[in-house]
Amino acid sequence: MSNNVKESILRTVTDNNMIVCNDKIIVGVSGGADSMCLLHFLVSVKSELSLEIVAAHINHKLRGNEALRDQQMVQKYCRDNNVECQVLSADVNKISAQTGEGSEECGRRIRYEFFGELAGSSGKIATAHTLSDSAETVIFNMARGTGLKGLIGIPKIRGNIIRPLIDITRKQVEDYCKSNGIKYVTDSTNLTDIYNRNKIRHTVVPALKEINPCAEAAIQRLSEIISQQLSLTNHLACKLLEGAKTKNGYSCKMLTAANPTVLKQAIISILQDAGCGNFEERHISLITDVIFCGGIINLPKGFTASARQGVFRVYSNVNSQRNYTSYSDNKILLPKIDTTFVINKQKIIFRIISKEEYDEIISVHKFLVNNSLDYDIIHGETLFRTRQPGDTFKQCGRGVTKTLKKLFIEAKIPQENRNNVVLLASGNEVVWLQGFGVSEKYKITNSTKTVAVIEADGV
């Protein structure tokens, strides 16, 4: 039985290219059967593959003497088998009270941060998740009302994290430990039903095994099918978003013509790309209604989903307008020399050239025409900033003066982007406006002797 289990682990490792020669592997070792099985397996192939193995144990300070017992057992095993052992003691209850996290969430974060520090940029992290753990995860997600992603279970590889035991059950792990004389400890909390996952382990899974003794493997096959279908849906969603992309968001017309399942995945991608990660199924439904009917809805963490003038977008509600009280990186006086600076997190290149130089280069760089102005006629305090109430602009060649608000509305610049537009102003008179060009008053003429050239991304 032990050889069969080892062969299964080796097959998982080989088929998924989890480990190669000379790898540095950080092994998460709690002292339980799963992690001790994993550590024993890796030690058994250490010489053959020239592996560098580091056992990482965390004492969460949650179970008093029992936790100390676990730590000492892991340390002894590592000493006896010539394995480096790193131990972190962290009072999870105290830390979680300070951070506002749940104790389970806090403990997981601390574990993976510790593993990551030990692994560095090139090491791998091996965790002892099994087929049983993955099946329990799927059942737990189903009970909570998951989407397709929650039915995939625990991935075999995620970044630099590998899970060599993911294709064997907890029963096989225990058989492996028994056959190889591997000692392990049992967390007393795993024997109770105070945690939902334990209820699934002790009640739901045994009931499923009465129906199908190979229920865990059956759930894994389901997860693999779902994973393939989700991969296809993601591909189609990406193609949809590529076609629907507009200057300021996504075409509602194209989104509403898509298959509902593909549209849903596209919405999830848009939310994730915007940094809005705390959404629920009800938010997806509300956003779908907005795309079809127009309007706006508020989302968690200060985000908004909006569909206006046929364009859908998701954005943060953080007001980017600056309340300027002094000169800073966000309010810069007109330079007197060539310079590059950042204002409102945007790079501005400012150059001063002669009219002769200007005439020579505009034939090649025609875009400079709209972003070049007569430097000599600029007087008074003139500075780069963002918009303020009362700002007006007479765009070169248009012959009419408009407020920036009206100009932005006509240009269909999203409301949330308007306070990010950089301009050069003399009082309330705008000399140059990002994305629109130079004012009629300051355009280049035959009388111009010195030219100021401004280069910045459009909005």
Helices and strands as residue ranges (DSSP letters): H 2-15, E 24-28, H 33-49, E 52-59, H 65-80, E 84-89, H 92-99, H 103-119, E 124-126, H 131-144, G 148-151, E 157-158, E 161-162, H 170-179, G 188-191, H 196-199, I 200-204, H 205-211, H 215-244, E 250-251, H 252-256, H 260-274, H 281-293, E 295-299, G 300-302, E 303-308, E 311-316, E 332-333, E 339-343, E 346-354, H 355-361, G 366-371, E 372-374, G 375-377, E 382-385, E 392-394, E 401-403, H 404-410, G 415-420, E 423-426, E 429-433, E 437-438, G 440-442, E 450-455
